[in-house]
Each structure stands twice: as C-alpha cells, then as structure tokens.
Amino acid sequence: MAIGSVGGRPVLAMRGRVHINEAPADPNIHAMVRLQVEMLQELGVDTLIATCAVGSLVPEFKPDTIVVADSFLTLFAPEMPMFVGEFDSPEDTLKEELIKMAVRVAVPGLRVHRGTHVMLRGPFFEGRKRDKTVLAMLGGRVVGMSLLPEACVMATRKQRVLGLCFVSNDADEEHSDEEISRRVRAKSDLLGAYLHRVVAAIE
C-alpha cells in the first residue's frame, strides 16, 4: 500500500488487490477479498475508487475507452463476500455526483462514457458468440471479474464507490490476456493522468 496525496487530498493506494477468480477453490478467498476493503474502511476511507480492465459488450465502446460504472447487472455474478443479514445494495454505492464528475473529466486520447457493469467469475473469458450477446441484450455494457465485490462490502457502511472500467478489448475480437495487458500498459500514462484529475475533483 502507498500513502500520499493527490491534488491536495490524502490518498491510500493499494498495489493490486485480490480477486475471487484467483483461487476459486480456496474456501478463504471470499474472506480475503472482503478483508482488503474492510482494511481501507478501518483506515478511514469512505470513497473507494476501484479500477479494472473490462471487455466491451457493445460496438460503441471501443478499446481505450473508460466506462464509469453507473449500475450493476448481478444476475450471473458469483457468490459475494457477504454475511447473513447484509441486505444492502451495491448499486447504492454508485453515486450520481461522482459518476457525472468522472465523465466530465477529460484527458486527450481517452474516451469516457458511463454504463452498466456485469461481473462474471472467470477466470475464463466469456463467450463471444452467445454470452456477450445475451449480456448486452440485458443491458450490460462492459463485463469483468471484479468491482462488484468491493461495492458490496462498501455498501455495508453506506459508503461510496467510483468504478472506473478501462475497455481493453471490443465485443467481437478473440480474447488474449497478453494483448489486454499490453493495451493497459500502453495507456498507463494517460490512465494515470485521468485518475489524478478524478481524485483532485472529488468533493
């Protein structure tokens, strides 16, 4: 974890995080995913910016686009790291004022839109011939393997989440983890500049 300031605001930054798909057979994976968010909460974080790479479900969202999550499609999500009786909605963490601000922030070379995030467990990629078509028909705009668990945990304390989803592959191309990683690295400077402006603009 790194501690510092961005735009005059105190920031805690995680150096990566645990995902449910990293150890699907491990009975402790849900506790690990939850613990990392609760650690931030105990340290005083009340607004979580969660970044992720996602696949596009619609033609208009091309690679090198940032989609700000404004809703979740949870029908096909895996089990979340929650306890019995936690009936809070992760969608309530996605605040309209944060979404609008993140869409307004501009960095040349990056397109920014808003849309519905779909979480699938993975670690395999969703099918292009059927899965993506069905998810898009149901209103999904991007699909990934994280973000929803973090929002679920933040919802238990009525806190805010800003989900910033970098589109790393379009709706039709073959999936390649190597190519996705290459695209993210190639845009790292622009993504860093965008994130800096977003943090500085948070109220």
Secondary structure, DSSP 8 states (H G I E B T S, - for coil): -EEEEETTEEEEE-SS---GGG-TT-TTHHHHHHHHHHHHHHTT--EEEEEEEEEESSTTS-TTEEEEEEEEE-TT----S--TT----GGGGS-HHHHHHHHH---TT-EEEEEEEEE---SS---TTTHHHHHHHTT--EEESSSHHHHHHHHTTT-EEEEEEEEEE-SSS---HHHHHHHHHHTHHHHHHHHHHHHHH--
